[in-house]
Amino acid sequence: IKLHFNAVDESATVYLNGKLCGKHIYRPGTDDWKTPFEIEITDAIDWKKSHQHLVVKVDDSNGQGGIWKPVFLVME
């Protein structure tokens, strides 16, 4: 199970239920701020709970960043 981010400006760190799932790190001089990416979350899911706690920390050096395109839950 993955979270598919269509774009985050600039870097993103994803936690599920307090566990680090992954990071998307912006590299200056690239289009990383508008490039889609996926973060695997399967191992952090607590299957015994009906609710999960998701945190997405966005770091932006220019002050106008954030999750600016849709995010989808993908099950393959």
GROMACS elastic network, one bead per residue, 0.5 to 0.9 nm:
[ bonds ]
;  ai    aj funct       b0    kb
    1    39     6  0.86449   500
    1    40     6  0.60459   500
    1    41     6  0.57749   500
    1    43     6  0.87363   500
    1    73     6  0.71633   500
    1    74     6  0.57059   500
    1    76     6  0.66218   500
    2    38     6  0.62080   500
    2    39     6  0.53856   500
    2    41     6  0.53879   500
    2    42     6  0.69595   500
    2    72     6  0.82718   500
    2    73     6  0.59157   500
    2    74     6  0.51155   500
    2    75     6  0.65399   500
    2    76     6  0.83869   500
    3    37     6  0.84138   500
    3    38     6  0.54967   500
    3    39     6  0.52890   500
    3    40     6  0.65662   500
    3    41     6  0.70612   500
    3    71     6  0.67868   500
    3    72     6  0.57275   500
    3    74     6  0.60547   500
    3    75     6  0.89279   500
    4    36     6  0.72520   500
    4    37     6  0.59482   500
    4    39     6  0.66956   500
    4    40     6  0.89235   500
    4    70     6  0.84519   500
    4    71     6  0.55396   500
    4    72     6  0.50600   500
    4    73     6  0.62711   500
    4    74     6  0.66661   500
    5     8     6  0.70422   500
    5    35     6  0.85781   500
    5    36     6  0.55433   500
    5    37     6  0.54658   500
    5    38     6  0.60699   500
    5    39     6  0.82167   500
    5    67     6  0.80835   500
    5    69     6  0.72302   500
    5    70     6  0.64894   500
    5    72     6  0.66469   500
    6    34     6  0.74455   500
    6    35     6  0.67324   500
    6    37     6  0.66577   500
    6    38     6  0.86672   500
    6    67     6  0.85587   500
    6    68     6  0.81117   500
    6    69     6  0.53001   500
    6    70     6  0.57313   500
    6    71     6  0.61512   500
    6    72     6  0.83446   500
    7    10     6  0.85469   500
    7    32     6  0.82044   500
    7    33     6  0.62820   500
    7    35     6  0.55547   500
    7    36     6  0.52057   500
    7    37     6  0.74635   500
    7    66     6  0.86505   500
    7    67     6  0.63684   500
    7    68     6  0.61033   500
    7    69     6  0.52146   500
    7    70     6  0.75090   500
    7    71     6  0.82134   500
    8    11     6  0.66259   500
    8    12     6  0.67997   500
    8    24     6  0.86431   500
    8    32     6  0.81880   500
    8    33     6  0.55196   500
    8    34     6  0.64374   500
    8    35     6  0.78079   500
    8    36     6  0.80575   500
    8    58     6  0.75664   500
    8    65     6  0.72352   500
    8    66     6  0.56309   500
    8    68     6  0.59782   500
    8    69     6  0.71648   500
    9    12     6  0.80300   500
    9    26     6  0.80754   500
    9    32     6  0.78877   500
    9    34     6  0.68064   500
    9    58     6  0.75008   500
    9    59     6  0.77574   500
    9    60     6  0.64224   500
    9    64     6  0.77535   500
    9    66     6  0.51032   500
    9    67     6  0.64497   500
    9    68     6  0.72004   500
   10    24     6  0.84583   500
   10    25     6  0.74046   500
   10    26     6  0.54569   500
   10    27     6  0.86961   500
   10    32     6  0.70932   500
   10    34     6  0.81955   500
   10    58     6  0.69296   500
   10    59     6  0.60659   500
   10    60     6  0.50713   500
   10    61     6  0.76568   500
   10    62     6  0.87191   500
   10    65     6  0.60307   500
   10    66     6  0.70921   500
   10    67     6  0.87123   500
   11    23     6  0.75019   500
   11    24     6  0.54889   500
   11    27     6  0.86750   500
   11    32     6  0.82326   500
   11    33     6  0.72696   500
   11    57     6  0.82033   500
   11    58     6  0.56291   500
   11    59     6  0.51350   500
   11    60     6  0.65601   500
   11    65     6  0.88229   500
   11    66     6  0.87177   500
   12    22     6  0.84407   500
   12    23     6  0.56469   500
   12    24     6  0.51400   500
   12    25     6  0.65486   500
   12    26     6  0.83161   500
   12    56     6  0.64624   500
   12    57     6  0.55303   500
   12    59     6  0.63288   500
   12    60     6  0.89679   500
   12    66     6  0.87220   500
   12    67     6  0.87433   500
   13    20     6  0.77015   500
   13    21     6  0.78315   500
   13    22     6  0.60021   500
   13    24     6  0.64696   500
   13    25     6  0.81897   500
   13    55     6  0.81499   500
   13    56     6  0.56738   500
   13    57     6  0.50766   500
   13    58     6  0.65609   500
   13    59     6  0.83595   500
   14    19     6  0.84514   500
   14    20     6  0.61583   500
   14    21     6  0.55362   500
   14    22     6  0.55218   500
   14    23     6  0.62461   500
   14    24     6  0.86393   500
   14    39     6  0.75255   500
   14    41     6  0.86964   500
   14    54     6  0.74986   500
   14    55     6  0.59072   500
   14    57     6  0.64721   500
   14    58     6  0.88922   500
   15    18     6  0.56740   500
   15    19     6  0.51930   500
   15    21     6  0.53880   500
   15    22     6  0.74084   500
   15    41     6  0.84000   500
   15    44     6  0.82424   500
   15    53     6  0.81536   500
   15    54     6  0.58906   500
   15    55     6  0.50988   500
   15    56     6  0.64022   500
   15    57     6  0.82520   500
   16    19     6  0.53150   500
   16    20     6  0.67157   500
   16    21     6  0.67090   500
   16    41     6  0.70484   500
   16    44     6  0.57557   500
   16    45     6  0.69758   500
   16    52     6  0.70197   500
   16    53     6  0.56287   500
   16    55     6  0.63389   500
   16    56     6  0.87288   500
   17    20     6  0.85843   500
   17    44     6  0.65368   500
   17    45     6  0.71877   500
   17    46     6  0.75094   500
   17    52     6  0.62001   500
   17    54     6  0.63664   500
   17    55     6  0.82484   500
   18    44     6  0.82489   500
   18    53     6  0.75408   500
   18    54     6  0.80549   500
   18    55     6  0.81665   500
   19    43     6  0.89383   500
   19    44     6  0.60872   500
   20    23     6  0.83907   500
   20    41     6  0.89087   500
   20    44     6  0.80341   500
   21    39     6  0.67198   500
   21    40     6  0.64039   500
   21    41     6  0.57210   500
   21    42     6  0.87350   500
   21    43     6  0.81195   500
   21    44     6  0.70379   500
   22    38     6  0.89675   500
   22    39     6  0.58183   500
   22    40     6  0.72180   500
   22    41     6  0.82726   500
   23    39     6  0.74418   500
   24    32     6  0.84585   500
   24    37     6  0.74511   500
   24    38     6  0.85566   500
   24    39     6  0.82613   500
   25    32     6  0.77945   500
   26    30     6  0.77171   500
   26    31     6  0.82836   500
   26    32     6  0.53842   500
   26    33     6  0.64231   500
   26    59     6  0.89953   500
   26    60     6  0.89013   500
   27    30     6  0.58857   500
   27    31     6  0.81527   500
   27    32     6  0.65537   500
   27    33     6  0.86638   500
   28    31     6  0.82833   500
   28    32     6  0.81995   500
   29    32     6  0.86391   500
   30    33     6  0.77894   500
   31    34     6  0.56487   500
   31    35     6  0.62495   500
   32    36     6  0.81231   500
   33    36     6  0.86337   500
   33    65     6  0.85235   500
   34    68     6  0.88036   500
   34    69     6  0.86626   500
   40    43     6  0.78899   500
   40    44     6  0.88680   500
   41    44     6  0.55274   500
   41    45     6  0.66822   500
   42    45     6  0.55558   500
   43    46     6  0.83357   500
   45    48     6  0.88070   500
   45    49     6  0.87104   500
   45    52     6  0.70728   500
   46    49     6  0.57722   500
   46    50     6  0.84236   500
   46    51     6  0.84472   500
   46    52     6  0.70656   500
   47    50     6  0.74995   500
   47    52     6  0.89736   500
   49    52     6  0.70035   500
   56    67     6  0.89993   500
   58    65     6  0.75727   500
   58    66     6  0.60946   500
   58    67     6  0.76782   500
   59    63     6  0.89941   500
   59    65     6  0.75078   500
   59    66     6  0.79213   500
   60    63     6  0.58754   500
   60    64     6  0.71744   500
   60    65     6  0.53082   500
   60    66     6  0.74973   500
   61    64     6  0.83249   500
   61    65     6  0.79945   500
   62    65     6  0.70182   500
   63    66     6  0.89606   500
   65    68     6  0.77900   500
   67    70     6  0.77100   500
   67    71     6  0.82761   500
